[in-house]
Amino acid sequence: MKPNSAGYEVLLRVAAWTVLAAAIVAVLCARIHLRGLPLERDEGEYAYCGQLLLQGIPPYKLAYSMKFPGTAAVYALVMSILGESIAGIRIGLLLANLGTIVLIYLLGRKLLGELGGIASAASYSVLSLMPHVLGNAAHATHFVALFAVAGTFVLIRAIDRQSSLLIFISGGLFGLALLMKQPGLFFAVFGLFYLLSRDWTADLDLKKISYRNLTFICGAIVPCLITAAALWSAGVFGRFWFWTVKYASQYGSQVSAREGLQILGDHFLGVVGTAWPIWALALIGSIASIVDQAVRPRAVFLVAFAFFSALAVCPGFYFRPHYFILLLPAISLLSGSAVVSALNALPLTFRFAVLAVLAGCAGWPLWSERDFFFERPLAEANRLVNGTNPFPESIKIAEFIRAQSGPTDTIAVLGSEPQIYFYARRLSATGYIYTYALMEPQPYAHQMQDEMIHEIEGAGPRFLVLVVTNKSWLAGPDSDQTIFKWANAYREVAYEEIGLINIFDWGSEYYLSPSAAGVAPAAEHILIYRRKT
């Protein structure tokens, strides 16, 4: 008796949707469990800048950053709805991640069919959570991916429908991806390349090709022009230009290509981590997209999307873990390509084995990291992923300062811990919420130190927080030491010590107001000072 093919197809679809639903439920449970993890530095920056926006203070006025302001604006939107809290920010990330998963499914279904879309979405849901890419933190790369995938999906629909309006909207979405963070530019270039290649192969006349591509470019530029006009109107465009263009170009040129390849080689396997089965599927999918006739029509898209996504990871050659989030949509689609090719190659009765493999590939990382995702208390989970970075300590420091200050008091953090400003709900006495730039071998370092010193002395902040850990400075043997010499003299004259936090591998010890006499600072510690009356 021949198997009922229609019945098998229905069961296959039900099984595939079950795999996707199980993956999403597991990911949601993990994100909800980890929603209370303290903010790390980038999150603290975006949260503080978003907080300033909600107070009517424009970007780059009280907080300098080399990043475009889009992610801070997203944080402001999220916090205006869900509250100015850690949990609110993480729920906002959860919703953004769900939105990207849905878009990955829609894009995968358009390119590879329903089962390909399901496989792609399941892969992305797991990959974007992994601690190896710091997936639990609301980094800008999550929002770049959201708008880039949205722009890509709309672009494909625009090409199919021959719609100039959708082409313009697609360009606008890619422009928003750029505003989230500069590497979003590579996705906009991908969109332009793909539109041009499709129009060229469709034998459109040169005038129509030019019109459609110009429409796309105009769409991408509009969000950037609106942002630039708003910054100019707020009187901060000069500061924006310095940090996001002049300084950013210096920051991006400090690592040579050779050193970058070494960094990539040292860190790539760590980024893949326990999600290696999904990456292996993507490798198979990249081959299948070229050799499998059923998938080959989408090879140009899949290969080009992966190529430009990989380029988005490369600026500066730093290859930090969360940068690889930009590559995950492409990896997920290639995983979907592998699943579709396998389904096409096997007889109907053996196709359930393919879904079993997909389930295993998606389930293995979740199972391997189950202690972090589901079991460990938050304090232990934080130490596991963030080490001795003073992220939980920042919460207690901020609470202590807020209890002893008024809303108009300002504080200055000597170190790169912008999350303290956010938690304390106090304005910074200086726009230098990061001090890494002051330590870098770049031509603006000494100028930046002088400016930070001038701003702090001019503001006379109520509290100083001195972070004595190299993770917060990244000082090197060639770093300018001016600000350290100034800080030692300034705090001795104008401030009194009221707090000490010693940081150890196993946890931290707090000595707050009055500080414990005779307690020696540990190798890594934070000192809190209050201005003398």
Residue pairs with C-beta under 8 A, 6 or more apart in sequence:
3 348
3 349
5 348
8 348
8 349
8 351
9 348
11 352
12 115
12 351
12 352
12 355
13 114
13 115
15 352
15 355
16 114
16 115
16 118
16 119
16 355
16 358
17 118
19 118
19 122
19 355
19 358
19 359
19 362
20 105
20 118
20 121
20 122
20 125
22 359
22 363
23 122
23 125
23 126
23 362
23 363
23 366
24 98
24 101
24 122
24 125
26 366
26 373
27 97
27 125
27 126
27 129
27 366
28 94
28 98
29 373
29 374
30 129
30 136
30 366
30 373
30 374
31 90
31 93
31 94
31 97
31 129
31 136
32 94
33 373
33 374
34 90
34 136
34 373
34 378
34 381
35 86
35 87
35 90
35 91
35 94
36 86
36 87
36 90
36 378
37 86
37 90
37 136
37 137
37 378
37 381
37 382
37 385
38 86
38 382
38 386
38 391
38 392
38 394
38 395
38 419
39 47
39 86
39 89
39 137
39 391
39 394
39 419
39 422
40 134
40 137
40 386
40 389
40 391
40 419
41 389
41 391
41 416
41 417
41 418
41 419
41 434
42 137
42 139
42 140
42 322
43 89
43 137
43 138
43 139
43 419
44 394
44 417
44 418
44 419
44 420
44 421
44 422
45 63
45 65
45 67
45 72
45 418
45 419
45 433
45 434
46 71
46 72
46 74
46 75
46 138
46 140
47 75
47 79
47 84
47 89
47 418
47 419
47 422
48 63
48 418
48 419
48 421
48 422
48 428
48 433
49 59
49 63
49 65
49 69
49 72
49 75
49 76
50 72
50 73
50 74
50 75
50 76
50 77
50 78
50 79
51 76
51 79
51 84
51 421
51 422
51 425
52 58
52 59
52 61
52 62
52 63
53 59
53 72
53 73
53 76
54 76
54 79
54 80
54 84
58 230
58 231
58 234
58 235
58 236
59 65
59 69
59 72
59 231
59 236
59 240
60 69
60 231
60 236
60 239
60 240
60 243
60 431
61 234
61 235
61 236
61 239
61 431
62 427
62 428
62 431
63 418
63 421
63 428
63 431
63 433
64 239
64 243
64 431
64 432
64 433
64 434
65 72
65 243
65 244
65 433
65 434
66 243
66 244
66 247
66 248
66 251
66 437
67 140
67 181
67 182
67 244
68 178
68 179
68 180
68 181
68 182
68 227
68 244
69 179
69 227
69 231
69 240
70 140
70 143
70 176
70 178
70 179
70 180
70 181
70 227
71 140
71 143
71 180
71 181
73 179
74 92
74 96
74 143
74 180
75 89
75 92
75 138
78 88
78 89
78 91
78 92
79 85
79 88
79 89
79 92
81 88
81 92
82 88
82 89
82 91
82 92
84 422
84 425
89 138
90 136
90 138
92 138
93 137
93 138
93 142
96 138
96 142
96 143
96 146
97 125
97 128
97 129
97 142
99 146
100 124
100 128
100 142
100 145
100 146
100 149
100 329
101 121
101 124
101 125
101 128
102 121
103 146
103 149
103 150
103 153
104 117
104 120
104 121
104 124
104 149
104 329
104 332
104 333
105 117
105 118
105 120
105 121
106 117
106 153
107 117
107 120
107 149
107 152
107 153
107 156
107 333
108 116
108 117
108 118
108 119
108 120
108 121
108 332
108 333
108 336
109 116
109 117
109 118
110 117
110 153
110 156
110 157
111 117
111 156
111 298
111 301
111 302
111 333
111 336
112 119
112 120
112 295
112 298
112 333
112 336
112 337
112 340
113 340
115 339
115 340
115 343
116 336
116 337
116 339
116 340
117 336
118 336
119 335
119 336
119 338
119 339
119 340
119 358
120 332
120 333
120 335
120 336
121 332
122 358
122 362
123 278
123 281
123 282
123 331
123 332
123 335
123 336
123 361
123 362
124 328
124 329
124 332
125 362
126 275
126 278
126 362
126 365
126 366
127 133
127 135
127 275
127 278
127 328
127 331
127 332
127 365
128 135
128 142
128 145
128 325
128 328
129 135
129 136
129 373
130 273
130 274
130 275
130 365
130 369
131 273
131 369
131 372
131 384
131 385
132 270
132 271
132 272
132 273
132 274
132 275
132 321
133 271
133 321
133 322
133 324
133 325
133 328
134 321
134 322
134 385
135 322
135 325
136 385
137 322
139 322
139 325
140 180
140 181
141 181
141 183
141 322
141 323
141 325
141 326
142 325
143 177
143 180
143 181
144 177
144 180
144 181
144 183
144 184
144 187
144 312
144 325
144 326
145 325
145 326
145 328
145 329
146 177
147 173
147 174
147 176
147 177
147 180
147 184
148 173
148 174
148 177
148 184
148 187
148 326
148 329
149 329
150 173
151 170
151 171
151 172
151 173
151 174
151 176
151 177
151 187
151 188
151 191
152 170
152 187
152 190
152 191
152 305
154 166
154 169
154 170
154 173
155 166
155 167
155 170
155 191
155 194
155 195
155 216
157 163
157 166
158 164
158 165
158 166
158 167
158 169
158 170
159 167
159 195
159 198
159 199
164 211
164 212
164 215
167 195
167 212
167 215
167 216
167 219
168 215
168 216
168 218
168 219
169 219
170 191
170 216
170 219
171 188
171 191
171 215
171 216
171 217
171 218
171 219
171 220
171 221
171 222
172 219
172 220
172 222
172 223
174 184
174 187
174 188
174 191
174 219
174 220
175 188
175 219
175 220
175 221
175 222
175 223
175 224
176 184
176 223
177 184
177 187
177 188
178 184
178 185
178 187
178 188
178 220
178 223
178 224
179 223
179 224
179 227
182 244
182 248
182 315
183 312
183 313
183 315
183 323
183 326
184 312
185 312
186 308
186 309
186 311
186 312
187 308
187 309
187 312
188 220
189 308
190 304
190 305
190 308
190 309
191 216
191 220
192 213
192 216
192 217
192 220
193 304
193 308
194 300
194 301
194 304
194 305
195 212
195 213
195 216
196 209
196 213
197 300
197 304
199 208
199 209
199 212
199 213
200 209
204 212
228 237
231 237
231 240
239 431
246 444
247 437
247 442
247 444
250 440
250 442
250 443
250 444
251 316
251 437
251 440
251 442
252 315
252 316
253 316
254 316
254 440
254 441
254 442
255 263
255 316
255 317
255 318
256 317
257 317
259 317
260 314
260 316
260 317
260 318
260 319
261 317
263 317
263 318
263 319
264 317
264 319
267 319
267 321
268 319
270 321
271 321
271 324
272 279
273 365
274 364
274 365
274 368
274 369
275 365
277 360
277 361
277 364
277 365
278 331
278 332
278 335
278 361
278 362
278 365
279 331
280 361
281 334
281 335
281 338
281 339
281 358
281 361
282 330
282 331
282 332
282 334
282 335
282 338
283 334
284 338
284 341
285 302
285 333
285 334
285 335
285 336
285 337
285 338
285 339
285 341
286 302
286 303
286 306
286 334
286 337
288 295
288 337
288 338
288 340
288 341
289 295
289 296
289 298
289 299
289 302
289 303
289 334
289 337
290 296
290 299
290 303
292 341
292 344
292 345
294 340
294 341
294 344
295 302
295 337
295 340
295 341
298 337
302 330
302 333
302 334
302 337
305 329
305 330
305 333
306 327
306 330
306 331
306 333
306 334
309 326
309 327
309 329
309 330
310 327
310 330
312 323
312 326
312 327
313 319
313 323
313 324
313 326
313 327
335 361
339 354
339 355
339 358
342 354
342 357
343 351
343 354
346 353
346 354
366 373
372 381
372 384
372 385
376 384
379 392
379 507
382 391
382 392
383 505
383 507
387 471
388 469
388 471
388 503
388 504
388 505
388 524
389 469
389 471
390 417
390 467
390 469
390 472
390 501
390 503
390 508
390 524
390 526
391 419
392 508
393 501
393 503
393 508
393 526
394 417
394 419
394 420
394 423
395 423
396 501
396 510
396 512
397 420
397 423
397 424
397 465
397 499
397 501
397 526
397 528
398 419
398 420
398 421
398 422
398 423
398 424
398 425
399 423
399 424
400 499
400 512
400 513
400 528
401 411
401 420
401 424
401 426
401 463
401 465
401 528
402 423
402 424
402 425
402 426
404 463
404 513
404 530
405 411
405 424
405 426
405 462
405 463
407 425
407 426
409 426
409 461
409 462
409 463
410 426
410 427
410 428
410 429
410 459
410 461
410 462
411 420
411 421
411 424
411 426
411 427
411 428
411 429
411 461
411 462
411 463
411 464
411 465
412 428
412 429
412 430
412 456
412 459
412 461
412 463
412 464
412 465
413 420
413 421
413 428
413 433
413 465
413 467
414 435
414 464
414 465
414 466
414 467
414 483
414 487
415 435
415 465
415 466
415 467
415 469
415 472
415 473
415 526
416 433
416 434
416 435
416 436
416 467
416 472
416 473
417 465
417 467
417 472
418 433
418 434
420 465
421 427
421 428
421 433
429 455
429 456
429 459
429 460
429 461
430 452
430 455
430 456
430 459
431 455
432 438
432 448
432 451
432 452
432 455
435 452
435 472
435 473
435 483
436 473
436 474
437 444
437 445
437 448
438 445
438 448
438 449
438 452
438 473
438 479
438 480
438 483
439 445
439 473
439 474
439 475
439 476
439 479
439 480
440 474
440 479
441 476
441 478
441 479
445 479
445 480
446 480
446 482
449 480
449 482
449 483
450 482
452 483
453 482
453 483
453 486
456 464
456 490
457 490
460 494
460 531
461 531
462 530
462 531
463 528
463 529
463 530
463 531
464 491
464 495
464 528
464 529
464 531
465 526
465 527
465 528
465 529
466 487
466 491
466 526
466 527
466 528
466 529
467 473
467 526
468 521
468 524
468 525
468 526
468 527
469 503
469 524
469 525
469 526
473 479
491 529
494 531
494 532
495 529
495 530
495 531
495 532
496 529
496 530
496 532
497 515
497 527
497 528
497 529
498 512
498 513
498 514
498 515
498 528
498 529
498 530
499 510
499 511
499 512
499 513
499 515
499 526
499 527
499 528
500 510
500 511
500 512
500 515
500 516
500 519
500 521
500 525
500 526
500 527
500 528
501 508
501 509
501 510
501 511
501 525
501 526
501 528
502 508
502 509
502 511
502 519
502 521
502 522
502 524
502 525
503 522
503 524
503 525
503 526
504 522
504 524
509 522
511 519
512 528
521 527
